[in-house]
Amino acid sequence: MSRTTVATVHLGALRHNLARVRALAGDAKVMAVVKADAYGHGLERVARALDGEAEAFAVAAIADGLRLRAAGHRQRIVVLSGPDTPSDIAEMQRLRLDALIHHDAQLPWLAKADPLRGPLRVWIKVDTGMHRLGFDPVRAREVHAALLAMPAIDRELGLMTHFASSEEFEGRETALQIARFREGTAGLAGPRALSNSAAVLGWPDARGDWVRTGGLLYGLSVVEGRSGADFGFRPAMTLATRLVAINRLVKGERVGYNGTYECPEDMNVGVAAIGYGDGYPRSATPGTPVLINGRAAPLVGRVSMDLITIDLRGVPDARTGDRVTLWGEGLPVETVAAAAGTISYDLTCGMTRRVLFVDDES
Ligand SMILES: *Cc1c(COP(=O)(O)O)cnc(C)c1O
């Protein structure tokens, strides 16, 4: 028998979420960020759902750009980490991928690019405080001029920066980054792209000409204490499995590896077919909720590779074979992530190959 753990991806939710991003983003174009296999939802499936809805896709690897072209997508595709080697340039021209330029080492590769292979579109990454990828604003201006003199580079150069803390709506770091970007790029021609998902929610000043949204498309929020649903987004993934056993245990008996949970009274403990081998986080703490028959029930004991154990005292009608929802509608993945000491993106990206993925239209 195949395993009963299933991740359902809701194509209607993806489209709803893109429309919601668009409503929040005003006139800005939308770059749908589909890196990391579309945050674990499946690159081809998500791209198919959003085809014709997003003006561009953004990926982290040329290989993902190749997959999108192979699936027939003709939109712009931006490679957010840029070319890594000189030979990447010709491949990006062949696939018509937009390159992101963030480091001096990349410039000689661009200067040598063959104009006969077609113009390469380039975005210049400006470091305004994240200190990960990007030129400082003074150098970015020089790079802008240098790129305009290169024969194979498209005349329209994009300007991009990335925020370190945009989910902190009250913090001052993002306002500083916006100001540094404005000042640093003043007078330079070209479209601007500043906002990730949290900035679309909290920093309308940063809208620019394009927004780069990942998380919100999947209904995911990284704003502390708030789920995507709190902002009008719908979860694009439901992760579910089934109860495979119900054990009647007596007071004082212990459950799972190392016996970390001791039954406080005689009680039913359910066993569900999911574990860290599927990508359910081993760090999920006791008390992390799952949904059974629409009711929340807490994890007890350790998450093991294939199984979890659940306190069924609040779900007396639970039976083996009942569906157990780990996250999705009615149980935000953000809640599970918080209980596991991480963010929602980490959980959806972490689904393993053993999980069966299915699409639905809702
Ligand atoms: C991943 C990424 C995004 C998308 O971030 P979300 O929080 O998922 O919207 C945008 N820009 C860059 C450069 C990224 O790496």
Ligand as a Chemical Component Dictionary entry (heavy atoms), coordinates in Angstrom:
data_LIG
# 
_chem_comp.id                   LIG 
_chem_comp.type                 NON-POLYMER 
_chem_comp.pdbx_formal_charge   0 
_chem_comp.three_letter_code    LIG 
# 
loop_
_chem_comp_atom.comp_id 
_chem_comp_atom.atom_id 
_chem_comp_atom.alt_atom_id 
_chem_comp_atom.type_symbol 
_chem_comp_atom.charge 
_chem_comp_atom.model_Cartn_x 
_chem_comp_atom.model_Cartn_y 
_chem_comp_atom.model_Cartn_z 
_chem_comp_atom.pdbx_ordinal 
LIG C1 C1 C 0 13.055 34.829 -2.112 1  
LIG C2 C2 C 0 13.181 36.220 -2.588 2  
LIG C3 C3 C 0 12.051 37.025 -2.741 3  
LIG C4 C4 C 0 10.674 36.586 -2.318 4  
LIG O1 O1 O 0 10.525 36.720 -0.930 5  
LIG P1 P1 P 0 9.108  36.436 -0.251 6  
LIG O2 O2 O 0 9.278  36.812 1.170  7  
LIG O3 O3 O 0 8.862  34.984 -0.400 8  
LIG O4 O4 O 0 8.123  37.253 -0.985 9  
LIG C5 C5 C 0 12.215 38.275 -3.299 10 
LIG N1 N1 N 0 13.434 38.715 -3.662 11 
LIG C6 C6 C 0 14.554 37.976 -3.507 12 
LIG C7 C7 C 0 15.868 38.526 -3.912 13 
LIG C8 C8 C 0 14.465 36.719 -2.951 14 
LIG O5 O5 O 0 15.573 35.991 -2.782 15 
# 
loop_
_chem_comp_bond.comp_id 
_chem_comp_bond.atom_id_1 
_chem_comp_bond.atom_id_2 
_chem_comp_bond.value_order 
_chem_comp_bond.pdbx_ordinal 
LIG C1 C2 SING 1  
LIG C2 C3 SING 2  
LIG C2 C8 DOUB 3  
LIG C3 C4 SING 4  
LIG C3 C5 DOUB 5  
LIG C4 O1 SING 6  
LIG O1 P1 SING 7  
LIG P1 O2 DOUB 8  
LIG P1 O3 SING 9  
LIG P1 O4 SING 10 
LIG C5 N1 SING 11 
LIG N1 C6 DOUB 12 
LIG C6 C7 SING 13 
LIG C6 C8 SING 14 
LIG C8 O5 SING 15 
# 
